Amino acid sequence: MKHRVLFAVVLSFLFSFTSCTFQKIVKSGTVDEKYDAAIKLYTQKDYSRALQLFDQLIGAMRATDKSQKIYYYYSYCYYNMRDYTLASYYFKRYTTNFPNTPEAEECMYMSAYCNYMNSPEYSLDQTTTYDALKDLQLFTNTYPASKRVSECNDLMDKLRMKLEMKDYKLGKMYYRMDDYAASIKVFSNILKEYPDSPHREEVLFLVVKSYYRYAKESIEERQKDRHSGVVLAYNELVSQYPNSKYAREAAELKELSKNEIDAMGHKYLRK
């Protein structure tokens, strides 16, 4: 018990001493003292206190040969503290300020990766997701031979899956709300933008259903075109998925639409 108390007292003393030393450097240390202390704190993974010193140094040492290293560590302090927004910003600033350094490629990747880490759940606003996609694509275009290109492609696939899921859920929401024009538009966009979507077969079928419901609710002058949409959507479904689990129900809707189209033709002939 005595040993534990003694250890706690010593630890408290060391912390207090270290804290006093740090505050002294922050308030009255020279630029070189702050630089050395910041690097030491960074290597000790004390990113919060290192950041305080780097924050003072980033402007004071802008015109020196240490500016590059300060920017590099400054960016990683934010990254290691999981402030991905500021980390992305300063990694990007590094690549702008020091484009010909060996670390420029790494920092350009890290800026994009931080945006990837900031990408929210699919149900939320996806602005950051689009930023991440743009930055990851820019990296692969800038450094096509980089060993990180494969990882960038994997990250972009994950981001696109998130965007596809958002559209998929949105299209189904419109369908449930009986807004068939909107559901057709969203589902058609999924088929165009995400050809490898895991929901592709279902989406093709939902286009058939949406067109059928849309036709049934339309005024007479618009029904023929929308029933024709059912037939075209059905043909697309079975051409891509001949053994689709939705084939029977889709075929029933197609036949109903064809009957409606034929009935309209006979009606016009009688006129």
Secondary structure, DSSP 8 states (H G I E B T S, - for coil): -HHHHHHHHHHHHHHHHHHHHHHHHHHH--HHHHHHHHHHHHHTT-HHHHHHHHHHHHHHTTTSTTHHHHHHHHHHHHHHTT-HHHHHHHHHHHHHH-TTSTTHHHHHHHHHHHHHHH---TTS--HHHHHHHHHHHHHHHH-TT-TTHHHHHHHHHHHHHHHHHHHHHHHHHHHHTT-HHHHHHHHHHHHHH-TT-TTHHHHHHHHHHHHHHHHHTS-HHHHHHHHHHHHHHHHHHHHH-TT-TTHHHHHHHHHHHHHHHHHHHHHHHH-
